[in-house]
Amino acid sequence: MRPCIIIQNDFANKVSRTFVVAIISSVIKDYPHTLIVDSSDLNGLEKKSRIDLLQIRTIDKFRIIREI
């Protein structure tokens, strides 16, 4: 199980059986293609993490376990 962020538009979210997501990792590396995100109650992350925009995936909606 790995956290991710949905990066496709709302219309596609409604009509598609899949989501386009970017992977979130707690291994912090300062690369130009990553975004650093602090943990908070709002995002549900347990520690400071990075969104890796080179790790784009298409996943079935049924693989989503929990939304924040």
N, C-alpha and C positions, 0 to 999 in steps of 0.2 A: 504494500500500500504506500503510495507516494502522493504528497500534496501537489496540486497543480492549479493553474488559473485559466479560466476559459477566455479565449482571445478572439472568438468570432462574434459577429454582430447578433443582436437580439432576434432579428427575423430568421436567420439561419438556425438559431437555438430552438425556435418554435417549430420549424418545418422539417428539420433534419433529425435522423436517428443517431447522429454522432455529434460530438463536440470537438473543436480544435482547441488544444490546450498547450500551455507552456509549463514545463516541469519546474518545481520548486525544490531547492536543496538547501540543507543547513550548512553545507561545506562552502565557506565564503571564499570566492576567488574574484578579484577585481579585474574583470575583463570588460571590454567595451560593449559586449552583447549581453551583459547581465544587469539586472536591477536589484539593488539591495533593499530588503524589506525588514523593518523591525518587527518583533513579535508584539502582539497585542490581543486583548480579548475580542476585538472586532474581527481580526483575520484568523484567529484560532491557531496561529503558529506558536510553538513552544519556545523557539529561540530565533535570533536574527537569522535570516535566510536570504537566498538569492533566487530570482526568477531567471532562468537560462533561456534566452530567446533563440538559441541554436538547437534547443531540445524541444522542437514542436512536434506534437503527436495528434493523431486523430483517434479518438476512442469512442466506443459505443456508450450511449447515455446510461445504460444499465450498469456500467462499471463505476459510476459515481456512487460513493457510499454515503457521503455527508456533504451538505452545502453549508457555506458560512455566509 
